[in-house]
Amino acid sequence: MSRTTGPILTAGALTWANQTILSDDSQDSLAANTVRIGVASGLLAGLFYGMEKVLPGLAIPLAYVALVTTLVVRIEGKPTPLERLLALAS
């Protein structure tokens, strides 16, 4: 396992949990979200693995930037994983 795999798969898991488990939307799209996010995370992890072999000085920090971006950037106006986790804690 490369050093970029962990952050990329964590970002995918956070995205999946945010859009399925923590979402207030109906569960009609659970299978679609699971497949879409799972495939995208797997492909991105593979891409970052290859990129790490060629440019490790760029790939590793970029993987962590992707993880932080997943935590703080809204997608389609939905709350971020960090916002939803903070709402659960309060």
N, C-alpha and C positions, 0 to 999 in steps of 0.2 A: 504494500500500500504506500502510495506516495504522500508527501507532506501536504499536498493540496486536496487530497480526497476527503479528509475529515471536515474542513470548513465548507466544502461544496455540498457534501451530503447532509451536513447540519443545516445549511441554508435551505436545502430541499425539504428536509423534515420539518423545519419551522414553517415554511410556506404551506406545506400540506396540513399541518396541525392548525394553522391560522385559518385556512380556507375550508376545512372540514369539521374539525372538533370544536374549535372556538367560535365558529361562525354562527350567526343567528339565522342564516338562510335555511331553506328546506334541504333535506338530505337527498334530493333527487339527483344531484350532480356528484355524489360521493364517489362512485366508480369512475366517472369521467375525470374528476380532479385527481384521483389516486393514480390513474394511468398516465395522465398528462404530466403531472409533476414528477412521477417516478421515472418516466422515460427521459424527460428533460434533465433531471438531476444526474441520471446515469450517463447520458451523453456528455453533459458538461464535465463530469468527473473524469471521463475518458479523455476529453479534449484537454483539460488541465494537466492530466498525467503526461500526455505527449508534449504539451508546452513546457512542462517542468523539466523534461529531458533536454530540451533545446535551450530554454531561457529560465533557469531556476531563480535567478534574481528578480525576474518580473512575475513569474507565475505564482509564487508563494504569497507575496504581498497582495497580488490581485485577487487571489482566492479569499483572503481575509477581508478585503474591501467588499467583495461580493457578499460575504456573511454579514458584515455590518450594514450594508445597503439593504439586505433583506430585513433586518431588524427595524430600520428607521424610515424606509420609503414606502409610501402608500401605493397600492396597486388598485386601479379602478375606483378610487375613493374609499376603499375599505380600510378599516383600522389596521395598523401594522401589528406584527406579533408582539412587539414590545408594549404597545399601547394596550392590547388585550390582556397580556399577562399582568401589567400594572393595574388594570381595572379589576382583575380577579383578586389581586392581593389587597385591594382596598375595600 
